[in-house]
Amino acid sequence: MLFYDPDAPDPMIFDAPLTELGERQARQTQIAARNLPVDRIIVSPLTRTLQTAALIFQNSLPMQVNALVREQLTNSCDVGRPPHELAVDYPHLEFDHLDDCWWHDEEKDHRGISVEPHSTLQDRADSFVHWLQQERVHSVAIVTHGNFIRALTGVQPDNCQILQLDVG
């Protein structure tokens, strides 16, 4: 299932930052996240998740950028920026491991957007779980996006909702 409505207007804001509402939600989540038993953060390279992670965790834990946990590309806000641009805004993070185009980029629609099929998203979520298992990753916070979380868990979360993922 794909939650893309081709008739809904896309504001054409690429790699959209957090809104004021998003900032408030992240600050509220900071309180709940204080007691999480995590020792590092895995975060999507989209600007709004980098901002969310910084607001919630106040740069108190090591942060690893991982393009596998990016959002399903359905609108302009889900199109990323090249690593060299992200590095200017986030010089304390590593982006060198990312491809110049680390987001979904195949056939484009009438907006010039390459909408990511659900099957591709699900394959990516499965690859991420496999990576977590292979690397024996534990005690980590994953700051990601709603459609990606739904592909991982089957749950469509609220913004800044904390869910637990057990990958076995």
N, C-alpha and C positions, 0 to 999 in steps of 0.2 A: 504494500500500500504506500502511496506517495501523497504527502499532504501539500501538493503544489496545485494552486488554482491559477490556470493560465489567464483567467479573466480579472484576477485581482491586480491592482496596480502595484508595480515594484518601484519603490522610490529611487532606485538606482544609486544606493549608497554602498559602495564597495568596502568590504572589511569594516563594517559598521562598528563604531565604539559603543560602549555602554551608554544608555540613556540615564537621566537622573533617577528614574524609577529603578533601573538596574543597579545603580550605585547604592541606593538605599537598601535594596534587597541583599546585596553583597555585604553591606555593613551589618545588617541584622543577622546574617548567617555567620558572621565572624564570632559572635557570642556562642552560638551552638557548636562551632567548629573548634573552640578552644580546648575542649576535652577529648577530641578525637585522637586515638592512639596512632598517629601517622608520623613518619620520619622524613617523608619527602612528598613532592607534588609532581604529578604528570599533568601537563596542560596542553590544550589545543593551541596551535599558533595563530588562531584568529584573535584580533585585538580585544574583542569583548571578553574572551576567556582569560587572556593575559591580565587584563584589568581586574576581572573578578577574582582571580587567584591572588593578586597583589593586595586587594582590599580585604579579602577574607583572612589571609595568612600573614599579611604585613611583612612579606619577604623574610619570614622567620625560619623557613625551611628551604632546603635545596629544591629547585624547580627544573624539571626536565621537559622540554618542548617535544611533543610527539604528534606528528601529522595524522597518525592513525585515528586519533580521538577527535578530529575536526568534525564540524557539522556536515550533514548531508547538504550538498549544494542544490538549493532550490530557488534562491533569490540572490540578488547582487550582494547582500550582506554576508553571504557565505563564500564569496570569492576572496581569496587571501591576497597577501602582499608578498613580494619576493623577500628572501631572508635578509638581504642587505638593507632593505627598508625597515624591516622589523628590528634589526640590530641597532639602528639609529635610535629608535624609541625605547628599546629595552637592552641597553649595553651590558647589563649584568647577566643576560641569558645567552645561551649558545643556540645559534640557528644554522651553523655551517653544515650540519648533517642534512638539512632540508634541500630538496630540489628547488630550482628557481620557481617552478610551478608545482607546488605540493598539494594543491586542491584538485578536485575532479575537473578534467579538461578534455572533453570529447566533442561530439557534434553540438553545435550551438543552436539555441532557439531564436525566435524573432527578436529577443532582447540582446542577443549576443552572449547569453548565459548557457553554460553546459550543465543542464539539470542531471543530477546523479540518480540513476535508477535505484530503487529499493534493494534489488539483488546485489548491487555493487556495495551499497552501504552495509548490508548484512555480511557480505564477504569480508569487508574491512573490520567490522566488529568481531567476527570470528577470528580473524588474524590477530587482532589485539589480544583477545583472550588467550590464544595460543602463545603469543609472545609473553604475556604475564606468567603463564604456566612454565614455559621454557626458562625464563629468567628467574623463576621462583620469587616473584615480586610479592611482598607483603607490606602491610602497614603504610599504604600509600593513599593519598587523596588524588582523585582524578577529576580535574576541572574540565568539563566537556559540555556537550549540548544535548538538548531534548531528544532530537531524532536519533542521535548516536546512543544515548542512554536507552531509548526504547528498543533499539536493535540489540543492545547488550542484555537487557533485563526483561523486556516485554512490558515495561511500565513507562507511561508518558508522565514525566515528572513536572512539577511546578518549577518556576524559575528559582534557582538557588536552593532547591530541595536537596537534602542529604539522604542518599540511599546507600545501603551496604551491598557490595558485590562479592560473592564467594565464587571463585573460579575453580575450586577443588584442588 
